Every structure is written in C-alpha cells, then in structure tokens.
Amino acid sequence: MIPIDEVPDPTVRALLGAINAGDRAAFMAQLAPDATLSDDGSDRDLEPWIDREIFSAGGHIEVESLEDEGRSLRAAYRNDTWGEMHTTWRFSVADGKIRRMETGQA
C-alpha cells in the first residue's frame, strides 16, 4: 500500500485524507463548485453519492498504485454497505480543485 501522504497531487491527497478521516467538509473543500462524478461509467449526483457511499457508510480508501502524477489510482476501498472491493479512481484537477471524479470497480 502507498501511504496517502505520498500521493503526489496535493488536491487528491487532501481528498483521500478527508475520506479516511470521515471529514465531509474537508472533502467538499477540494471540489470545484461544479464538480461532477461518475461511478462505474454512469454520472451520479455528487453530494447524495458521497453521503451514501462514503460518509454515512464509513468509507475508507487504501492506495495500491498511482499513475498520472497521482491523479489516477487503484485502491482497496471499503464501506459498511458493500464491504471491500478493488476500485479505480481518476481525478481531473484544475486550479487546485477537483472538477471530475470517475470511480468504479477494478
């Protein structure tokens, strides 16, 4: 596993840290106001999704591998709803904010 504090992109690093800390406000602070989300190839409403899949479900992420300067990763993700699964995450970052997140099962 790769420690989150070794993720090269500071915005992605902060977002991943917020997931593991259960800190919704810190997570939201990393997002552009018009940020979008895709889960398994389908666009989702961002805030209901993060509440359901991360913050109300005890979400936790462990980085397994990194690409694209830390903006693409493979991770072991677990939550109280689905258990643990291998996932991929891609982040589009502009001006220090995440504009798009794409996640899905690996």
ZARO-514803 format. One record per residue: residue number from 1; residue in one letter; x, y, z of N, C-alpha, C in turn. Coordinates in Angstrom, 2 decimals. Example, Ala and Ser with C-alpha at 12.3 -4.5 7.8 and 13.67 -1.06 7.14 Angstrom:
+-----+--------+---------+---------+---------+---------+---------+---------+---------+---------+---------+
! num ! residu !      nx !      ny !      nz !     cax !     cay !     caz !      cx !      cy !      cz !
+-----+--------+---------+---------+---------+---------+---------+---------+---------+---------+---------+
!   1 !      A !   13.19 !   -5.69 !    7.80 !   12.30 !   -4.50 !    7.80 !   13.20 !   -3.30 !    7.80 !
!   2 !      S !   12.85 !   -2.25 !    7.08 !   13.67 !   -1.06 !    7.14 !   12.90 !    0.03 !    7.87 !
+-----+--------+---------+---------+---------+---------+---------+---------+---------+---------+---------+
//
This chain:
+-----+--------+---------+---------+---------+---------+---------+---------+---------+---------+---------+
! num ! residu !      nx !      ny !      nz !     cax !     cay !     caz !      cx !      cy !      cz !
+-----+--------+---------+---------+---------+---------+---------+---------+---------+---------+---------+
!   1 !      M !    0.83 !   -1.19 !    0.00 !    0.00 !    0.00 !    0.00 !    0.88 !    1.25 !    0.00 !
!   2 !      I !    0.35 !    2.29 !   -0.61 !    1.04 !    3.58 !   -0.67 !    0.39 !    4.51 !    0.35 !
!   3 !      P !    1.15 !    5.05 !    1.28 !    0.56 !    5.99 !    2.25 !   -0.04 !    7.20 !    1.53 !
!   4 !      I !   -1.17 !    7.65 !    2.01 !   -1.84 !    8.79 !    1.39 !   -0.94 !   10.01 !    1.37 !
!   5 !      D !   -0.12 !   10.19 !    2.38 !    0.74 !   11.38 !    2.38 !    1.84 !   11.31 !    1.33 !
!   6 !      E !    1.92 !   10.20 !    0.57 !    2.86 !   10.09 !   -0.54 !    2.19 !   10.27 !   -1.91 !
!   7 !      V !    0.89 !   10.53 !   -1.93 !    0.20 !   10.82 !   -3.19 !    0.70 !   12.17 !   -3.69 !
!   8 !      P !    1.26 !   12.22 !   -4.91 !    1.92 !   13.46 !   -5.36 !    1.00 !   14.67 !   -5.55 !
!   9 !      D !   -0.22 !   14.47 !   -6.00 !   -1.10 !   15.62 !   -6.23 !   -1.69 !   16.07 !   -4.91 !
!  10 !      P !   -1.45 !   17.32 !   -4.50 !   -1.90 !   17.77 !   -3.17 !   -3.42 !   17.81 !   -3.02 !
!  11 !      T !   -4.13 !   18.08 !   -4.08 !   -5.59 !   18.14 !   -4.00 !   -6.15 !   16.74 !   -3.81 !
!  12 !      V !   -5.67 !   15.79 !   -4.60 !   -6.11 !   14.40 !   -4.46 !   -5.71 !   13.86 !   -3.09 !
!  13 !      R !   -4.50 !   14.17 !   -2.66 !   -4.02 !   13.73 !   -1.35 !   -4.96 !   14.23 !   -0.24 !
!  14 !      A !   -5.35 !   15.49 !   -0.30 !   -6.25 !   16.05 !    0.71 !   -7.63 !   15.39 !    0.66 !
!  15 !      L !   -8.13 !   15.12 !   -0.54 !   -9.43 !   14.48 !   -0.68 !   -9.40 !   13.07 !   -0.11 !
!  16 !      L !   -8.36 !   12.30 !   -0.41 !   -8.25 !   10.94 !    0.12 !   -8.13 !   10.96 !    1.64 !
!  17 !      G !   -7.37 !   11.90 !    2.16 !   -7.25 !   12.03 !    3.61 !   -8.59 !   12.35 !    4.25 !
!  18 !      A !   -9.38 !   13.18 !    3.57 !  -10.70 !   13.53 !    4.09 !  -11.62 !   12.31 !    4.12 !
!  19 !      I !  -11.51 !   11.45 !    3.10 !  -12.31 !   10.21 !    3.11 !  -11.98 !    9.42 !    4.36 !
!  20 !      N !  -10.70 !    9.17 !    4.58 !  -10.30 !    8.32 !    5.71 !  -10.57 !    8.96 !    7.06 !
!  21 !      A !  -10.60 !   10.28 !    7.11 !  -10.90 !   10.98 !    8.37 !  -12.41 !   11.12 !    8.60 !
!  22 !      G !  -13.21 !   10.77 !    7.58 !  -14.65 !   10.96 !    7.70 !  -15.03 !   12.42 !    7.75 !
!  23 !      D !  -14.22 !   13.25 !    7.09 !  -14.38 !   14.71 !    7.16 !  -15.02 !   15.23 !    5.87 !
!  24 !      R !  -16.35 !   15.30 !    5.87 !  -17.08 !   15.72 !    4.68 !  -16.72 !   17.15 !    4.27 !
!  25 !      A !  -16.58 !   18.04 !    5.23 !  -16.26 !   19.44 !    4.92 !  -14.91 !   19.55 !    4.23 !
!  26 !      A !  -13.91 !   18.81 !    4.72 !  -12.59 !   18.83 !    4.08 !  -12.65 !   18.23 !    2.68 !
!  27 !      F !  -13.45 !   17.19 !    2.49 !  -13.66 !   16.59 !    1.17 !  -14.25 !   17.63 !    0.22 !
!  28 !      M !  -15.33 !   18.26 !    0.64 !  -16.01 !   19.24 !   -0.21 !  -15.11 !   20.42 !   -0.54 !
!  29 !      A !  -14.20 !   20.77 !    0.37 !  -13.29 !   21.89 !    0.14 !  -12.33 !   21.63 !   -1.02 !
!  30 !      Q !  -12.16 !   20.37 !   -1.40 !  -11.25 !   20.03 !   -2.50 !  -11.94 !   20.06 !   -3.86 !
!  31 !      L !  -13.25 !   20.24 !   -3.86 !  -14.03 !   20.16 !   -5.10 !  -14.33 !   21.54 !   -5.68 !
!  32 !      A !  -14.28 !   21.62 !   -6.99 !  -14.77 !   22.81 !   -7.69 !  -16.28 !   22.88 !   -7.47 !
!  33 !      P !  -16.86 !   24.09 !   -7.51 !  -18.30 !   24.21 !   -7.27 !  -19.16 !   23.39 !   -8.24 !
!  34 !      D !  -18.65 !   23.18 !   -9.45 !  -19.41 !   22.43 !  -10.46 !  -18.85 !   21.02 !  -10.69 !
!  35 !      A !  -18.19 !   20.46 !   -9.68 !  -17.58 !   19.14 !   -9.82 !  -18.62 !   18.09 !  -10.16 !
!  36 !      T !  -18.18 !   17.10 !  -10.95 !  -19.07 !   16.01 !  -11.36 !  -18.45 !   14.68 !  -10.97 !
!  37 !      L !  -19.30 !   13.65 !  -10.97 !  -18.89 !   12.32 !  -10.54 !  -19.47 !   11.26 !  -11.46 !
!  38 !      S !  -18.64 !   10.26 !  -11.76 !  -19.09 !    9.08 !  -12.49 !  -18.74 !    7.86 !  -11.67 !
!  39 !      D !  -19.68 !    6.93 !  -11.53 !  -19.47 !    5.68 !  -10.81 !  -19.80 !    4.53 !  -11.76 !
!  40 !      D !  -18.82 !    3.69 !  -12.02 !  -18.97 !    2.57 !  -12.97 !  -19.55 !    3.04 !  -14.31 !
!  41 !      G !  -19.09 !    4.20 !  -14.77 !  -19.46 !    4.70 !  -16.09 !  -20.76 !    5.48 !  -16.16 !
!  42 !      S !  -21.45 !    5.64 !  -15.04 !  -22.71 !    6.39 !  -15.03 !  -22.54 !    7.64 !  -14.19 !
!  43 !      D !  -22.96 !    8.78 !  -14.74 !  -22.91 !   10.01 !  -13.96 !  -23.88 !    9.92 !  -12.79 !
!  44 !      R !  -23.43 !   10.46 !  -11.66 !  -24.22 !   10.44 !  -10.43 !  -24.32 !   11.84 !   -9.85 !
!  45 !      D !  -25.35 !   12.07 !   -9.05 !  -25.43 !   13.32 !   -8.29 !  -24.38 !   13.23 !   -7.19 !
!  46 !      L !  -23.43 !   14.15 !   -7.21 !  -22.25 !   14.05 !   -6.37 !  -22.55 !   13.99 !   -4.87 !
!  47 !      E !  -23.26 !   14.96 !   -4.34 !  -23.43 !   15.01 !   -2.88 !  -24.23 !   13.83 !   -2.34 !
!  48 !      P !  -25.35 !   13.43 !   -2.93 !  -26.02 !   12.24 !   -2.40 !  -25.12 !   10.99 !   -2.50 !
!  49 !      W !  -24.33 !   10.89 !   -3.56 !  -23.45 !    9.73 !   -3.72 !  -22.39 !    9.70 !   -2.63 !
!  50 !      I !  -21.71 !   10.82 !   -2.39 !  -20.64 !   10.79 !   -1.38 !  -21.22 !   10.53 !    0.02 !
!  51 !      D !  -22.41 !   11.06 !    0.28 !  -23.01 !   10.80 !    1.59 !  -23.34 !    9.32 !    1.73 !
!  52 !      R !  -23.92 !    8.72 !    0.71 !  -24.33 !    7.31 !    0.76 !  -23.14 !    6.36 !    0.72 !
!  53 !      E !  -22.18 !    6.62 !   -0.16 !  -21.08 !    5.67 !   -0.40 !  -19.86 !    5.91 !    0.48 !
!  54 !      I !  -19.71 !    7.13 !    1.01 !  -18.52 !    7.44 !    1.80 !  -18.89 !    7.79 !    3.23 !
!  55 !      F !  -19.54 !    8.91 !    3.43 !  -19.62 !    9.49 !    4.77 !  -20.65 !    8.85 !    5.70 !
!  56 !      S !  -21.77 !    8.37 !    5.22 !  -22.70 !    7.69 !    6.12 !  -22.42 !    6.19 !    6.18 !
!  57 !      A !  -21.45 !    5.73 !    5.36 !  -21.15 !    4.30 !    5.28 !  -19.75 !    3.95 !    5.77 !
!  58 !      G !  -19.07 !    4.88 !    6.44 !  -17.75 !    4.59 !    6.98 !  -16.72 !    4.27 !    5.91 !
!  59 !      G !  -16.73 !    5.01 !    4.81 !  -15.80 !    4.75 !    3.71 !  -14.34 !    4.90 !    4.11 !
!  60 !      H !  -13.51 !    4.03 !    3.55 !  -12.07 !    4.06 !    3.81 !  -11.34 !    3.61 !    2.55 !
!  61 !      I !  -10.24 !    4.30 !    2.22 !   -9.51 !    4.00 !    0.99 !   -8.04 !    3.75 !    1.30 !
!  62 !      E !   -7.47 !    2.74 !    0.65 !   -6.04 !    2.45 !    0.73 !   -5.50 !    2.38 !   -0.69 !
!  63 !      V !   -4.55 !    3.23 !   -1.00 !   -4.00 !    3.34 !   -2.35 !   -3.07 !    2.15 !   -2.61 !
!  64 !      E !   -3.31 !    1.49 !   -3.74 !   -2.48 !    0.35 !   -4.15 !   -1.46 !    0.75 !   -5.21 !
!  65 !      S !   -1.86 !    1.62 !   -6.14 !   -0.94 !    2.08 !   -7.18 !   -1.38 !    3.44 !   -7.68 !
!  66 !      L !   -0.41 !    4.17 !   -8.24 !   -0.64 !    5.54 !   -8.72 !   -0.16 !    5.70 !  -10.16 !
!  67 !      E !   -0.83 !    6.55 !  -10.91 !   -0.40 !    6.96 !  -12.24 !   -0.77 !    8.43 !  -12.41 !
!  68 !      D !   -0.34 !    9.00 !  -13.52 !   -0.72 !   10.36 !  -13.89 !   -0.48 !   11.36 !  -12.75 !
!  69 !      E !    0.72 !   11.31 !  -12.18 !    1.13 !   12.23 !  -11.12 !    0.17 !   12.20 !   -9.92 !
!  70 !      G !   -0.40 !   11.04 !   -9.65 !   -1.29 !   10.88 !   -8.51 !   -2.74 !   11.20 !   -8.78 !
!  71 !      R !   -3.07 !   11.42 !  -10.04 !   -4.46 !   11.74 !  -10.38 !   -5.25 !   10.53 !  -10.85 !
!  72 !      S !   -4.59 !    9.41 !  -11.01 !   -5.25 !    8.14 !  -11.31 !   -4.69 !    7.11 !  -10.34 !
!  73 !      L !   -5.58 !    6.33 !   -9.76 !   -5.09 !    5.35 !   -8.80 !   -5.98 !    4.12 !   -8.77 !
!  74 !      R !   -5.37 !    3.07 !   -8.29 !   -6.09 !    1.84 !   -7.98 !   -6.06 !    1.74 !   -6.46 !
!  75 !      A !   -7.18 !    1.34 !   -5.87 !   -7.27 !    1.34 !   -4.42 !   -8.14 !    0.21 !   -3.90 !
!  76 !      A !   -7.87 !   -0.18 !   -2.68 !   -8.79 !   -1.03 !   -1.93 !   -9.73 !   -0.06 !   -1.22 !
!  77 !      Y !  -11.00 !   -0.13 !   -1.54 !  -11.99 !    0.75 !   -0.93 !  -12.99 !   -0.12 !   -0.17 !
!  78 !      R !  -13.34 !    0.33 !    1.02 !  -14.35 !   -0.40 !    1.77 !  -15.32 !    0.58 !    2.43 !
!  79 !      N !  -16.53 !    0.09 !    2.58 !  -17.52 !    0.82 !    3.36 !  -18.46 !   -0.20 !    4.01 !
!  80 !      D !  -19.30 !    0.28 !    4.90 !  -20.17 !   -0.60 !    5.66 !  -21.28 !   -1.22 !    4.80 !
!  81 !      T !  -21.55 !   -0.65 !    3.64 !  -22.61 !   -1.15 !    2.77 !  -22.12 !   -2.30 !    1.90 !
!  82 !      W !  -20.98 !   -2.12 !    1.23 !  -20.52 !   -3.06 !    0.21 !  -19.33 !   -3.90 !    0.64 !
!  83 !      G !  -18.73 !   -3.62 !    1.77 !  -17.52 !   -4.34 !    2.17 !  -16.33 !   -3.78 !    1.41 !
!  84 !      E !  -15.33 !   -4.63 !    1.17 !  -14.11 !   -4.18 !    0.49 !  -14.11 !   -4.60 !   -0.97 !
!  85 !      M !  -13.62 !   -3.71 !   -1.81 !  -13.51 !   -4.01 !   -3.24 !  -12.31 !   -3.26 !   -3.81 !
!  86 !      H !  -11.79 !   -3.76 !   -4.91 !  -10.72 !   -3.07 !   -5.62 !  -11.38 !   -2.08 !   -6.57 !
!  87 !      T !  -10.90 !   -0.85 !   -6.54 !  -11.52 !    0.22 !   -7.32 !  -10.47 !    1.02 !   -8.07 !
!  88 !      T !  -10.92 !    1.72 !   -9.09 !  -10.08 !    2.69 !   -9.77 !  -10.70 !    4.06 !   -9.54 !
!  89 !      W !   -9.84 !    5.06 !   -9.50 !  -10.26 !    6.45 !   -9.31 !   -9.44 !    7.32 !  -10.26 !
!  90 !      R !  -10.11 !    8.23 !  -10.96 !   -9.44 !    9.21 !  -11.81 !   -9.98 !   10.58 !  -11.43 !
!  91 !      F !   -9.07 !   11.52 !  -11.31 !   -9.45 !   12.88 !  -10.92 !   -8.97 !   13.87 !  -11.96 !
!  92 !      S !   -9.84 !   14.77 !  -12.37 !   -9.46 !   15.90 !  -13.21 !   -9.34 !   17.10 !  -12.28 !
!  93 !      V !   -8.15 !   17.67 !  -12.23 !   -7.86 !   18.76 !  -11.30 !   -7.50 !   20.00 !  -12.10 !
!  94 !      A !   -8.08 !   21.13 !  -11.75 !   -7.75 !   22.42 !  -12.36 !   -7.78 !   23.49 !  -11.28 !
!  95 !      D !   -6.77 !   24.34 !  -11.29 !   -6.69 !   25.43 !  -10.32 !   -6.80 !   24.94 !   -8.89 !
!  96 !      G !   -6.22 !   23.76 !   -8.61 !   -6.19 !   23.24 !   -7.25 !   -7.50 !   22.67 !   -6.74 !
!  97 !      K !   -8.46 !   22.44 !   -7.64 !   -9.76 !   21.87 !   -7.26 !  -10.09 !   20.69 !   -8.18 !
!  98 !      I !  -10.76 !   19.71 !   -7.63 !  -11.19 !   18.56 !   -8.43 !  -12.45 !   18.95 !   -9.18 !
!  99 !      R !  -12.39 !   18.80 !  -10.50 !  -13.52 !   19.14 !  -11.36 !  -14.36 !   17.90 !  -11.69 !
! 100 !      R !  -13.68 !   16.74 !  -11.75 !  -14.39 !   15.50 !  -12.07 !  -13.71 !   14.34 !  -11.37 !
! 101 !      M !  -14.54 !   13.45 !  -10.83 !  -14.07 !   12.19 !  -10.27 !  -14.75 !   11.07 !  -11.02 !
! 102 !      E !  -13.96 !   10.06 !  -11.38 !  -14.50 !    8.88 !  -12.01 !  -14.02 !    7.68 !  -11.20 !
! 103 !      T !  -14.95 !    6.88 !  -10.73 !  -14.59 !    5.71 !   -9.94 !  -15.37 !    4.51 !  -10.44 !
! 104 !      G !  -14.88 !    3.35 !  -10.09 !  -15.55 !    2.11 !  -10.46 !  -14.76 !    0.93 !   -9.97 !
! 105 !      Q !  -15.37 !   -0.23 !  -10.08 !  -14.68 !   -1.44 !   -9.67 !  -13.55 !   -1.74 !  -10.64 !
! 106 !      A !  -12.44 !   -2.20 !  -10.09 !  -11.26 !   -2.50 !  -10.92 !  -11.38 !   -3.90 !  -11.49 !
+-----+--------+---------+---------+---------+---------+---------+---------+---------+---------+---------+
//
